């Protein structure tokens, strides 16, 4: 499984995100990937790419989301194949927190497309704006997407687990989404058909007239904090600092509440 080959890099990313490697008694065990039956074509590609005996089956069962969820399951039992997959970075058992990008040479954009096909989304929001996103429990995978996407789009993202379930949600929108989607979903690549079709709608997006791009985030400088504290009014400080009232208001509250340190020579107003 040469991960510099785009097909295997994609397949590995998909399996790492959406597969399950289980050990049985003795040398028994299996690698399985279960997905909605509408995406069964990608499992057939995996079977074609794998030089070991594999099988594809279907089942209908009740889930939290549907009384009749129709799924397709790709299964591989070869010990040699499972050992290789495990060494490349698919742990046995629960893995969502432990997976990391491969530690060997690999095709990064194909690997990330596999991960996003399994655990992400791409398309147009209900407001008509393009997006591409990934939901993951892995710090390493979330951070790697942020690092890689920064090189492609210039957009900086910082990962933070949400408070509800401890999952990372990394999202790119607007021009950044278009650039990243075009890079990952290039012509002729291996991908879920429905994700390819959604990506095609992103490619054609153009910013509507009158919708201005967001400005680059400006870091607050110590002298700006001093001015803000001395004026002690977001409304009055905003034009002085060429910042929005909302930005000044939040910054002033953080300074006064001690969430960020105030400049030494600008004591808090009483």
C-alpha positions as CSV (number, residue, x, y, z in Angstrom):
1,X,0.0,0.0,0.0
2,X,2.2,2.8,-1.3
3,X,0.7,6.0,0.1
4,X,2.5,8.1,-2.4
5,X,0.0,6.6,-4.9
6,X,-3.0,9.0,-4.9
7,X,-5.5,6.1,-4.9
8,X,-4.0,4.3,-1.9
9,X,-3.5,7.6,0.0
10,X,-7.2,8.4,-0.5
11,X,-8.2,4.8,0.5
12,X,-6.0,4.9,3.6
13,X,-7.5,8.3,4.7
14,X,-11.0,7.0,4.2
15,X,-10.3,3.7,6.1
16,X,-8.5,5.5,8.9
17,X,-11.5,7.8,9.4
18,X,-14.4,5.5,8.8
19,X,-13.0,2.0,9.1
20,X,-12.7,-0.4,12.1
21,X,-9.9,-2.8,12.7
22,X,-10.8,-5.5,15.2
23,X,-8.8,-8.4,16.6
24,X,-10.3,-11.8,17.1
25,X,-9.1,-15.0,18.9
26,X,-5.7,-16.2,17.8
27,X,-4.7,-14.6,14.6
28,X,-8.2,-13.8,13.5
29,X,-9.6,-10.4,13.0
30,X,-10.9,-8.1,10.3
31,X,-10.9,-4.6,8.8
32,X,-14.3,-3.3,8.0
33,X,-15.8,-0.2,6.5
34,X,-19.6,0.3,6.8
35,X,-21.2,3.2,4.9
36,X,-24.6,4.1,3.4
37,X,-25.4,1.8,0.5
38,X,-25.7,4.9,-1.8
39,X,-21.8,5.1,-1.6
40,X,-21.2,1.4,-2.3
41,X,-19.3,2.3,-5.5
42,X,-16.3,3.4,-3.4
43,X,-16.2,0.1,-1.6
44,X,-16.0,-1.6,-5.0
45,X,-13.0,0.5,-5.8
46,X,-11.4,-0.5,-2.5
47,X,-12.0,-4.2,-3.4
48,X,-10.4,-3.6,-6.8
49,X,-7.4,-1.9,-5.3
50,X,-6.8,-4.6,-2.7
51,X,-4.6,-7.7,-3.6
52,X,-6.3,-9.8,-1.0
53,X,-9.7,-11.5,-0.8
54,X,-12.3,-9.1,0.4
55,X,-16.1,-9.1,0.5
56,X,-18.9,-6.6,0.3
57,X,-22.3,-7.2,2.0
58,X,-25.4,-5.2,2.7
59,X,-27.7,-5.0,5.7
60,X,-30.7,-3.0,6.9
61,X,-31.0,-2.1,10.6
62,X,-32.5,0.5,12.9
63,X,-30.2,3.3,14.0
64,X,-30.6,6.6,16.0
65,X,-31.4,8.3,12.7
66,X,-33.5,5.8,10.8
67,X,-35.7,2.7,11.4
68,X,-34.4,1.2,8.2
69,X,-30.8,2.2,7.6
70,X,-29.5,0.4,4.5
71,X,-25.7,0.1,4.6
72,X,-22.9,-1.6,2.7
73,X,-19.9,-3.3,4.5
74,X,-16.5,-4.0,3.0
75,X,-14.5,-6.6,4.9
76,X,-10.9,-7.7,4.7
77,X,-9.6,-10.5,7.0
78,X,-6.0,-11.2,5.8
79,X,-3.5,-11.0,8.7
80,X,-0.8,-9.7,6.4
81,X,-3.0,-6.9,5.1
82,X,-4.3,-6.0,8.6
83,X,-0.7,-5.9,9.9
84,X,0.3,-3.5,7.2
85,X,-2.8,-1.3,7.8
86,X,-2.1,-1.3,11.5
87,X,1.6,-0.3,11.0
88,X,0.6,2.6,8.7
89,X,-1.6,4.1,11.4
90,X,-5.0,2.4,11.9
91,X,-5.1,1.2,15.5
92,X,-7.1,-1.8,16.7
93,X,-10.3,-1.0,18.5
94,X,-11.5,2.5,19.3
95,X,-9.3,4.8,17.3
96,X,-11.0,8.2,16.8
97,X,-8.7,10.0,19.3
98,X,-5.6,8.1,18.3
99,X,-5.3,8.3,14.5
100,X,-2.6,10.5,13.0
101,X,-1.5,11.4,9.5
102,X,0.9,8.7,8.1
103,X,4.5,8.8,9.3
104,X,5.7,7.6,5.9
105,X,5.8,9.6,2.6
106,X,2.2,10.1,1.4
107,X,0.1,12.1,-1.0
108,X,-1.3,14.7,1.4
109,X,-4.2,16.1,-0.7
110,X,-5.5,12.6,-1.5
111,X,-5.2,11.5,2.1
112,X,-7.1,14.5,3.3
113,X,-9.8,14.1,0.6
114,X,-10.3,10.5,1.9
115,X,-10.6,11.8,5.5
116,X,-13.1,14.5,4.4
117,X,-15.1,12.1,2.3
118,X,-15.5,9.9,5.4
119,X,-15.9,12.5,8.1
120,X,-16.4,15.8,6.4
121,X,-18.7,17.8,4.2
122,X,-18.5,20.0,1.1
123,X,-21.0,22.1,-0.7
124,X,-23.1,25.3,-0.5
125,X,-24.8,26.5,2.7
126,X,-28.5,27.4,2.8
127,X,-27.4,31.1,2.5
128,X,-25.6,30.3,-0.8
129,X,-22.0,30.3,0.5
130,X,-19.4,27.6,-0.3
131,X,-17.9,25.5,2.5
132,X,-15.7,22.5,3.2
133,X,-15.4,21.1,6.6
134,X,-14.1,18.2,8.7
135,X,-15.4,16.8,12.0
136,X,-12.8,14.7,13.9
137,X,-11.9,13.7,17.4
138,X,-8.2,13.5,16.5
139,X,-6.0,16.4,17.4
140,X,-3.3,15.3,15.0
141,X,-5.6,15.1,12.0
142,X,-7.4,18.3,12.8
143,X,-4.1,20.2,13.2
144,X,-2.7,18.7,10.0
145,X,-5.7,19.9,8.0
146,X,-5.2,23.4,9.4
147,X,-1.5,23.3,8.6
148,X,-2.0,22.0,5.1
149,X,-5.0,24.3,4.2
150,X,-2.9,27.3,5.3
151,X,-0.4,26.4,2.7
152,X,-3.1,26.1,0.0
153,X,-5.4,28.9,0.9
154,X,-3.6,31.3,3.2
155,X,-6.5,31.0,5.7
156,X,-5.5,30.4,9.3
157,X,-7.6,28.1,11.5
158,X,-7.1,27.0,15.1
159,X,-8.7,23.8,16.4
160,X,-10.7,23.7,19.6
161,X,-12.9,20.9,20.9
162,X,-16.5,21.9,21.2
163,X,-18.0,21.7,24.7
164,X,-20.9,19.4,23.8
165,X,-19.0,16.3,22.7
166,X,-15.3,17.2,22.6
167,X,-15.1,17.1,18.8
168,X,-13.1,19.4,16.5
169,X,-15.1,21.1,13.7
170,X,-12.8,22.7,11.2
171,X,-14.5,24.7,8.5
172,X,-13.4,26.9,5.5
173,X,-15.9,29.1,3.7
174,X,-16.0,31.6,0.8
175,X,-12.8,31.9,-1.4
176,X,-10.8,29.7,1.0
177,X,-13.4,26.9,0.6
178,X,-13.2,27.3,-3.2
179,X,-9.4,27.1,-3.3
180,X,-9.2,24.1,-0.9
181,X,-12.0,22.2,-2.7
182,X,-10.4,22.8,-6.1
183,X,-7.1,21.5,-4.7
184,X,-8.5,18.4,-3.1
185,X,-11.2,17.4,-5.6
186,X,-9.2,17.7,-8.8
187,X,-10.4,16.1,-12.1
188,X,-10.2,12.3,-12.2
189,X,-9.5,11.8,-8.5
190,X,-10.9,8.9,-6.5
191,X,-13.8,10.2,-4.4
192,X,-17.4,9.6,-3.4
193,X,-19.5,10.5,-6.3
194,X,-21.9,12.7,-4.3
195,X,-19.0,14.6,-2.8
196,X,-17.5,15.2,-6.2
197,X,-20.9,16.5,-7.4
198,X,-21.1,18.8,-4.3
199,X,-17.5,20.0,-5.0
200,X,-18.4,20.9,-8.5
201,X,-21.0,23.3,-7.2
202,X,-18.4,24.9,-5.1
203,X,-16.0,25.4,-8.1
204,X,-18.6,27.6,-9.9
205,X,-19.3,29.9,-6.9
206,X,-18.6,33.6,-7.3
207,X,-18.9,36.2,-4.6
208,X,-22.2,38.1,-5.0
209,X,-22.0,41.8,-5.7
210,X,-22.1,43.9,-2.5
211,X,-20.8,41.1,-0.3
212,X,-17.3,42.3,0.8
213,X,-14.5,39.9,1.9
214,X,-13.7,39.9,5.5
215,X,-10.6,41.9,6.4
216,X,-7.5,40.2,7.7
217,X,-7.6,39.7,11.5
218,X,-5.5,42.3,13.2
219,X,-3.7,41.5,16.4
220,X,-4.2,44.0,19.2
221,X,-1.0,45.9,20.0
222,X,-0.1,47.1,23.5
223,X,-0.5,50.8,22.5
224,X,-4.1,50.0,21.3
225,X,-4.9,48.5,24.6
226,X,-3.6,51.6,26.3
227,X,-5.8,53.9,24.2
228,X,-8.8,51.7,24.7
229,X,-8.4,51.6,28.5
230,X,-7.8,55.4,28.7
231,X,-10.8,56.2,26.6
232,X,-12.8,53.5,28.4
233,X,-15.6,53.6,25.8
234,X,-15.9,51.2,22.8
235,X,-18.0,53.7,20.9
236,X,-15.4,56.5,21.3
237,X,-12.3,54.3,20.8
238,X,-13.5,52.6,17.6
239,X,-12.8,55.5,15.2
240,X,-9.5,56.3,17.0
241,X,-8.3,52.8,16.5
242,X,-9.9,52.1,13.1
243,X,-11.7,49.1,14.6
244,X,-15.3,48.1,14.9
245,X,-17.3,49.0,18.0
246,X,-18.0,45.3,18.6
247,X,-14.3,44.5,18.5
248,X,-13.4,47.3,20.9
249,X,-16.3,46.3,23.2
250,X,-15.1,42.7,23.5
251,X,-11.5,43.7,23.9
252,X,-12.3,46.2,26.6
253,X,-14.4,43.6,28.5
254,X,-11.5,41.1,28.4
255,X,-9.0,43.7,29.6
256,X,-11.2,44.8,32.5
257,X,-12.2,41.2,33.5
258,X,-8.6,40.2,33.6
259,X,-8.9,37.6,30.8
260,X,-6.0,39.3,29.1
261,X,-3.3,41.3,30.9
262,X,-3.6,45.1,30.7
263,X,-0.5,47.2,29.7
264,X,1.5,48.1,32.8
265,X,1.3,51.9,32.2
266,X,-2.5,51.9,31.5
267,X,-4.3,51.1,34.8
268,X,-7.9,50.0,34.6
269,X,-10.4,52.8,35.0
270,X,-12.3,52.8,38.3
